Amino acid sequence: MPALTSILLFLLLIAMAAALAQGQGTRVGFYSYTCPEVESIVKETVTDHFNSNPTIAPGLLRMHFHDCFVRGCDASILLTGSSTERTAGPNSLLRGYEVIDDAKTRLEAACPGVVSCADILALAARDSVLLTKGASWKVPTGRRDGRVSLASETANLPTSRDSIELQKQKFTDKGLNDQDLVALVGGHTIGTSACQFFRDRLYNFNTTTGNGADPSIDPAFLPQLQALCPQNGDANRRVALDTGSPNTFDASFFKNLKNGRGILESDQKLWTDASTRCYVQRFLGIRGLQALNFNVEFGRSMVKMSNIGVKTDTEGEIRRVCSAIN
Ligand SMILES: *[C@@H]1O[C@H](CO)[C@@H](O)[C@H](O)[C@H]1NC(C)=O
């Protein structure tokens, strides 16, 4: 019965493809028997901290991203010690470590030794989006914590000066496509940047333009940015990446890119480049293009990102405290 055999083989292949699409062993509700309150405990912790300091929302989102891009989403970013990821230049301004530590303490009281720090971070990133009025998504869990963290491995994290080709390459290397790139950079809808990371665009970017500025900046916007970041002013002053709507998780960041009001050079390039511009336009619902709902697609891309190189089953460990291996 060759027909039946090939049908069975076909069904088996579909089942395998579905298992792969789920991620490498993570699944929604992983703790439903072992720690049923995990999601409410993490959410309550993030909310408590957010209420006294709203900047932890973009902070936790960025921390999760920086964790996943180095050695996979294994909480390697949280380990303290000399020459760990946390000590490296690209991570020097990360914030929110105390939120994860607090959630871990509360979880160890409720269900000791069960929930990984990597999962806490993935849940906290989702809750941060929710707290800034974005859409929610279901976070697959079951990650285990890594035991290695090396500052030297942070060199390939995306930077604010990367070309569009390099941005695409860094995402492709992690299994993320151009739509994921645009959607995830859209997380800047709630972020800020210090002047030092974009000031060169305002004064010494292009020698052929009379004012030295990046010509992709809206000329009406340039003096506003220059006022926020004077040439010899405070390099650490922080400026919202989504002018006009910095505390709400929405698609207005993309509208700013369309209007030449991106803050980081790498962000504005998503509009300059034709292939990524198409996704920006679709998130904006530009007439004639198939619209994409930014909030929905952001959640989808986050699930993909949060499955990068995860450790499951017998790999890694469940840390007792998030800042140190057992
Ligand atoms: C510098 O400005 C000129 C004139 O606006 C433009 O043609 C050129 O592409 C710019 N160079 C860069 C590197 O942006």
The ligand as an SDF file (V2000), in Angstrom:
LIG
                    3D

 14 14  0  0  0  0  0  0  0  0999 V2000
   25.6960   64.2690    1.5290 C   0  0  0  0  0  0  0  0  0  0  0  0
   24.7700   65.2360    1.0590 O   0  0  0  0  0  0  0  0  0  0  0  0
   24.5910   65.2430   -0.3570 C   0  0  0  0  0  0  0  0  0  0  0  0
   23.6690   66.4090   -0.6720 C   0  0  0  0  0  0  0  0  0  0  0  0
   22.4830   66.3620    0.0740 O   0  0  0  0  0  0  0  0  0  0  0  0
   24.0150   63.9040   -0.7850 C   0  0  0  0  0  0  0  0  0  0  0  0
   23.8590   63.8640   -2.1890 O   0  0  0  0  0  0  0  0  0  0  0  0
   24.9420   62.7730   -0.3350 C   0  0  0  0  0  0  0  0  0  0  0  0
   24.3650   61.5290   -0.6400 O   0  0  0  0  0  0  0  0  0  0  0  0
   25.1940   62.8850    1.1670 C   0  0  0  0  0  0  0  0  0  0  0  0
   26.1450   61.8630    1.6090 N   0  0  0  0  0  0  0  0  0  0  0  0
   25.8530   61.0300    2.6030 C   0  0  0  0  0  0  0  0  0  0  0  0
   26.9500   60.1000    3.0160 C   0  0  0  0  0  0  0  0  0  0  0  0
   24.7770   60.9840    3.1700 O   0  0  0  0  0  0  0  0  0  0  0  0
  1  2  1  0
  1 10  1  0
  2  3  1  0
  3  4  1  0
  3  6  1  0
  4  5  1  0
  6  7  1  0
  6  8  1  0
  8  9  1  0
  8 10  1  0
 10 11  1  0
 11 12  1  0
 12 13  1  0
 12 14  2  0
M  END
$$$$
